Amino acid sequence: MTDAPRPDDEVQPDDIALMLDVKQGDEQAFETLVLRHQSRIVGTVAKMLGSEADAEDIAQQVFVRVWQSAPRYNPSAKFTTWLLTITRNLVFNEMRRNRRARFVPLEPDDPERTPRGHADASARSASEEMSETELQQAIDRAIASLPEAQRTAVILRRYEDMPYEEIAKVLRTTVPAVKSLLFRARGDLKDRLKGFL
């Protein structure tokens, strides 16, 4: 006896198919894309800017830009790469407009978005938790102090788990340039975190 398929077992349209529907003016497809990617965009912007309020505002601008750009959308890359390119451009514009570099908290609130290798806090003693918190804050400050391109490359690689090729598209550069940015960023971070490592 086979079970009848449940509604959530149905194959969901992929992002490119949805965006092609948005290109035709389909507001429902647009709403689906927003719901699917909103938390990711807010999280990425928050890591880059350091403000949840600003992150939500810029995420809203990202999706406005997606809607406005829909008639010109061409699926030559992954949808998420295109979306993160728009995000990066708006964040950089905001940072240049405000001419400020603020503290960037990288500790996620959502346990499903916990960075790789992050241990369960309940299994540690209070002193270990304090050390872990101090280290995370030091890492956050060190990443926040990196130049824009290095900071973006680190965030996309470590926290979004993007391959080099996709990061290169977002940053509009080459894979070797991305590797070089990450190499320099790791060196800078290592120097800044000497006291913790």
LOZADREN-77817 format. One record per residue (C-alpha): residue number from 1; residue in three letters; x, y, z. Coordinates in nm, 2 decimals, padded with zeros to 4 digits. Each point is the difference from the previous one (the first is absolute). Layout:
site k NUM r ALA px X py Y pz Z .
...
//
This chain:
site k 1 r MET px 00.00 py 00.00 pz 00.00 .
site k 2 r THR px 00.15 py 00.33 pz -00.10 .
site k 3 r ASP px -00.06 py 00.33 pz 00.18 .
site k 4 r ALA px -00.17 py 00.28 pz -00.20 .
site k 5 r PRO px 00.24 py 00.29 pz -00.06 .
site k 6 r ARG px -00.03 py 00.28 pz 00.24 .
site k 7 r PRO px 00.00 py 00.36 pz -00.12 .
site k 8 r ASP px 00.34 py 00.06 pz 00.14 .
site k 9 r ASP px 00.14 py -00.30 pz -00.18 .
site k 10 r GLU px -00.08 py 00.17 pz -00.34 .
site k 11 r VAL px 00.30 py 00.12 pz -00.19 .
site k 12 r GLN px 00.04 py 00.37 pz 00.05 .
site k 13 r PRO px 00.10 py 00.22 pz -00.29 .
site k 14 r ASP px 00.36 py 00.10 pz 00.00 .
site k 15 r ASP px 00.11 py 00.36 pz 00.05 .
site k 16 r ILE px 00.08 py 00.06 pz -00.37 .
site k 17 r ALA px -00.35 py -00.12 pz -00.11 .
site k 18 r LEU px -00.16 py 00.23 pz 00.27 .
site k 19 r MET px 00.21 py 00.29 pz -00.12 .
site k 20 r LEU px -00.10 py -00.06 pz -00.36 .
site k 21 r ASP px -00.36 py 00.01 pz 00.12 .
site k 22 r VAL px 00.08 py 00.33 pz 00.19 .
site k 23 r LYS px 00.14 py 00.13 pz -00.33 .
site k 24 r GLN px -00.35 py -00.05 pz -00.14 .
site k 25 r GLY px -00.15 py 00.20 pz 00.29 .
site k 26 r ASP px -00.10 py -00.30 pz 00.22 .
site k 27 r GLU px -00.04 py 00.15 pz 00.35 .
site k 28 r GLN px -00.05 py -00.34 pz 00.17 .
site k 29 r ALA px 00.33 py -00.12 pz -00.14 .
site k 30 r PHE px 00.17 py 00.31 pz 00.13 .
site k 31 r GLU px -00.16 py -00.05 pz 00.35 .
site k 32 r THR px 00.13 py -00.36 pz 00.00 .
site k 33 r LEU px 00.35 py 00.12 pz -00.08 .
site k 34 r VAL px -00.01 py 00.26 pz 00.27 .
site k 35 r LEU px -00.12 py -00.26 pz 00.26 .
site k 36 r ARG px 00.26 py -00.25 pz -00.12 .
site k 37 r HIS px 00.30 py 00.24 pz 00.02 .
site k 38 r GLN px -00.09 py 00.29 pz 00.24 .
site k 39 r SER px 00.16 py -00.14 pz 00.31 .
site k 40 r ARG px 00.32 py -00.09 pz -00.19 .
site k 41 r ILE px 00.02 py 00.35 pz -00.14 .
site k 42 r VAL px -00.07 py 00.17 pz 00.34 .
site k 43 r GLY px 00.27 py -00.22 pz 00.16 .
site k 44 r THR px 00.26 py 00.07 pz -00.26 .
site k 45 r VAL px -00.07 py 00.38 pz 00.01 .
site k 46 r ALA px 00.01 py -00.01 pz 00.38 .
site k 47 r LYS px 00.34 py -00.17 pz -00.01 .
site k 48 r MET px 00.13 py 00.26 pz -00.24 .
site k 49 r LEU px -00.15 py 00.31 pz 00.17 .
site k 50 r GLY px -00.04 py -00.09 pz 00.36 .
site k 51 r SER px -00.36 py 00.12 pz 00.04 .
site k 52 r GLU px -00.31 py -00.21 pz 00.00 .
site k 53 r ALA px -00.22 py 00.30 pz -00.07 .
site k 54 r ASP px 00.22 py 00.12 pz -00.29 .
site k 55 r ALA px 00.02 py -00.36 pz -00.12 .
site k 56 r GLU px -00.38 py -00.02 pz -00.02 .
site k 57 r ASP px -00.02 py 00.33 pz -00.19 .
site k 58 r ILE px 00.26 py -00.10 pz -00.25 .
site k 59 r ALA px -00.15 py -00.35 pz -00.04 .
site k 60 r GLN px -00.32 py 00.18 pz -00.09 .
site k 61 r GLN px 00.19 py 00.21 pz -00.25 .
site k 62 r VAL px 00.16 py -00.32 pz -00.15 .
site k 63 r PHE px -00.34 py -00.15 pz -00.07 .
site k 64 r VAL px -00.13 py 00.33 pz -00.14 .
site k 65 r ARG px 00.30 py 00.00 pz -00.23 .
site k 66 r VAL px -00.07 py -00.37 pz -00.10 .
site k 67 r TRP px -00.36 py 00.10 pz -00.10 .
site k 68 r GLN px 00.12 py 00.31 pz -00.19 .
site k 69 r SER px 00.28 py -00.21 pz -00.18 .
site k 70 r ALA px -00.24 py -00.28 pz -00.08 .
site k 71 r PRO px -00.07 py 00.11 pz -00.36 .
site k 72 r ARG px 00.38 py -00.01 pz -00.07 .
site k 73 r TYR px 00.07 py -00.32 pz 00.19 .
site k 74 r ASN px 00.21 py -00.25 pz -00.20 .
site k 75 r PRO px 00.06 py -00.34 pz 00.17 .
site k 76 r SER px 00.37 py -00.02 pz -00.09 .
site k 77 r ALA px 00.10 py -00.08 pz 00.36 .
site k 78 r LYS px -00.15 py -00.16 pz 00.31 .
site k 79 r PHE px -00.28 py 00.21 pz 00.13 .
site k 80 r THR px 00.16 py 00.03 pz 00.35 .
site k 81 r THR px 00.32 py 00.13 pz -00.17 .
site k 82 r TRP px -00.20 py 00.27 pz -00.17 .
site k 83 r LEU px -00.19 py 00.08 pz 00.32 .
site k 84 r LEU px 00.31 py 00.02 pz 00.21 .
site k 85 r THR px 00.16 py 00.23 pz -00.27 .
site k 86 r ILE px -00.29 py 00.24 pz 00.04 .
site k 87 r THR px 00.04 py -00.03 pz 00.38 .
site k 88 r ARG px 00.37 py 00.07 pz -00.02 .
site k 89 r ASN px -00.05 py 00.31 pz -00.21 .
site k 90 r LEU px -00.27 py 00.15 pz 00.22 .
site k 91 r VAL px 00.21 py -00.07 pz 00.32 .
site k 92 r PHE px 00.31 py 00.15 pz -00.15 .
site k 93 r ASN px -00.20 py 00.31 pz -00.11 .
site k 94 r GLU px -00.14 py 00.03 pz 00.35 .
site k 95 r MET px 00.34 py -00.03 pz 00.15 .
site k 96 r ARG px 00.15 py 00.26 pz -00.23 .
site k 97 r ARG px -00.29 py 00.23 pz 00.05 .
site k 98 r ASN px 00.03 py -00.02 pz 00.38 .
site k 99 r ARG px 00.38 py -00.02 pz 00.00 .
site k 100 r ARG px 00.00 py -00.21 pz 00.31 .
site k 101 r ALA px 00.12 py -00.35 pz 00.09 .
site k 102 r ARG px -00.18 py -00.13 pz 00.30 .
site k 103 r PHE px 00.03 py -00.31 pz 00.21 .
site k 104 r VAL px -00.13 py -00.31 pz -00.19 .
site k 105 r PRO px -00.15 py -00.27 pz 00.22 .
site k 106 r LEU px 00.05 py -00.33 pz -00.18 .
site k 107 r GLU px -00.16 py -00.22 pz 00.27 .
site k 108 r PRO px -00.33 py -00.12 pz -00.16 .
site k 109 r ASP px -00.33 py 00.01 pz 00.20 .
site k 110 r ASP px -00.14 py -00.29 pz -00.20 .
site k 111 r PRO px 00.15 py -00.34 pz 00.11 .
site k 112 r GLU px -00.05 py -00.14 pz -00.35 .
site k 113 r ARG px 00.25 py 00.27 pz -00.13 .
site k 114 r THR px 00.27 py -00.08 pz 00.26 .
site k 115 r PRO px 00.34 py 00.02 pz -00.16 .
site k 116 r ARG px 00.18 py -00.32 pz -00.07 .
site k 117 r GLY px 00.19 py -00.14 pz 00.29 .
site k 118 r HIS px -00.19 py 00.19 pz 00.27 .
site k 119 r ALA px -00.04 py -00.22 pz 00.30 .
site k 120 r ASP px -00.31 py -00.03 pz 00.21 .
site k 121 r ALA px 00.01 py 00.27 pz 00.27 .
site k 122 r SER px -00.19 py -00.21 pz 00.26 .
site k 123 r ALA px 00.28 py -00.25 pz 00.01 .
site k 124 r ARG px 00.26 py 00.25 pz 00.12 .
site k 125 r SER px 00.08 py 00.14 pz 00.33 .
site k 126 r ALA px -00.06 py 00.37 pz 00.08 .
site k 127 r SER px 00.37 py 00.09 pz -00.05 .
site k 128 r GLU px 00.01 py -00.18 pz -00.33 .
site k 129 r GLU px -00.31 py 00.19 pz -00.11 .
site k 130 r MET px 00.16 py 00.33 pz 00.10 .
site k 131 r SER px 00.32 py -00.08 pz -00.19 .
site k 132 r GLU px -00.21 py -00.11 pz -00.30 .
site k 133 r THR px -00.20 py 00.33 pz 00.02 .
site k 134 r GLU px 00.31 py 00.21 pz 00.03 .
site k 135 r LEU px 00.16 py -00.18 pz -00.30 .
site k 136 r GLN px -00.31 py 00.04 pz -00.21 .
site k 137 r GLN px -00.01 py 00.37 pz 00.08 .
site k 138 r ALA px 00.36 py 00.03 pz -00.09 .
site k 139 r ILE px -00.06 py -00.18 pz -00.33 .
site k 140 r ASP px -00.30 py 00.22 pz -00.07 .
site k 141 r ARG px 00.21 py 00.32 pz 00.06 .
site k 142 r ALA px 00.28 py -00.14 pz -00.21 .
site k 143 r ILE px -00.22 py -00.08 pz -00.30 .
site k 144 r ALA px -00.18 py 00.34 pz 00.03 .
site k 145 r SER px 00.34 py 00.17 pz -00.03 .
site k 146 r LEU px 00.08 py -00.17 pz -00.33 .
site k 147 r PRO px -00.02 py 00.19 pz -00.33 .
site k 148 r GLU px -00.35 py -00.03 pz -00.17 .
site k 149 r ALA px 00.10 py -00.26 pz -00.26 .
site k 150 r GLN px 00.19 py -00.22 pz 00.25 .
site k 151 r ARG px -00.28 py 00.02 pz 00.26 .
site k 152 r THR px -00.26 py -00.10 pz -00.27 .
site k 153 r ALA px 00.21 py -00.29 pz -00.12 .
site k 154 r VAL px 00.04 py -00.13 pz 00.35 .
site k 155 r ILE px -00.37 py 00.03 pz 00.09 .
site k 156 r LEU px -00.11 py -00.17 pz -00.33 .
site k 157 r ARG px 00.25 py -00.28 pz 00.04 .
site k 158 r ARG px -00.02 py -00.07 pz 00.37 .
site k 159 r TYR px -00.36 py 00.09 pz 00.08 .
site k 160 r GLU px -00.18 py -00.05 pz -00.33 .
site k 161 r ASP px 00.22 py -00.29 pz -00.10 .
site k 162 r MET px 00.03 py 00.12 pz -00.36 .
site k 163 r PRO px 00.25 py -00.15 pz -00.24 .
site k 164 r TYR px 00.28 py 00.22 pz -00.14 .
site k 165 r GLU px -00.17 py 00.03 pz -00.34 .
site k 166 r GLU px -00.32 py 00.14 pz 00.14 .
site k 167 r ILE px 00.19 py 00.25 pz 00.23 .
site k 168 r ALA px 00.20 py 00.11 pz -00.30 .
site k 169 r LYS px -00.33 py 00.08 pz -00.18 .
site k 170 r VAL px -00.14 py 00.19 pz 00.30 .
site k 171 r LEU px 00.32 py 00.20 pz 00.03 .
site k 172 r ARG px 00.04 py 00.04 pz -00.38 .
site k 173 r THR px 00.35 py -00.14 pz 00.00 .
site k 174 r THR px 00.18 py -00.32 pz -00.08 .
site k 175 r VAL px 00.04 py -00.32 pz 00.21 .
site k 176 r PRO px 00.37 py 00.06 pz 00.05 .
site k 177 r ALA px -00.08 py 00.36 pz 00.12 .
site k 178 r VAL px -00.25 py -00.15 pz 00.25 .
site k 179 r LYS px 00.26 py -00.25 pz 00.13 .
site k 180 r SER px 00.24 py 00.28 pz 00.03 .
site k 181 r LEU px -00.25 py 00.21 pz 00.20 .
site k 182 r LEU px -00.07 py -00.29 pz 00.23 .
site k 183 r PHE px 00.37 py -00.07 pz 00.04 .
site k 184 r ARG px 00.07 py 00.36 pz 00.10 .
site k 185 r ALA px -00.31 py 00.01 pz 00.22 .
site k 186 r ARG px 00.11 py -00.32 pz 00.19 .
site k 187 r GLY px 00.34 py 00.15 pz 00.05 .
site k 188 r ASP px -00.14 py 00.33 pz 00.13 .
site k 189 r LEU px -00.24 py -00.19 pz 00.23 .
site k 190 r LYS px 00.28 py -00.22 pz 00.13 .
site k 191 r ASP px 00.21 py 00.31 pz 00.09 .
site k 192 r ARG px -00.30 py 00.17 pz 00.17 .
site k 193 r LEU px -00.09 py -00.31 pz 00.19 .
site k 194 r LYS px 00.35 py -00.10 pz 00.13 .
site k 195 r GLY px -00.10 py 00.04 pz 00.36 .
site k 196 r PHE px -00.29 py -00.24 pz -00.04 .
site k 197 r LEU px 00.16 py -00.27 pz -00.21 .
//
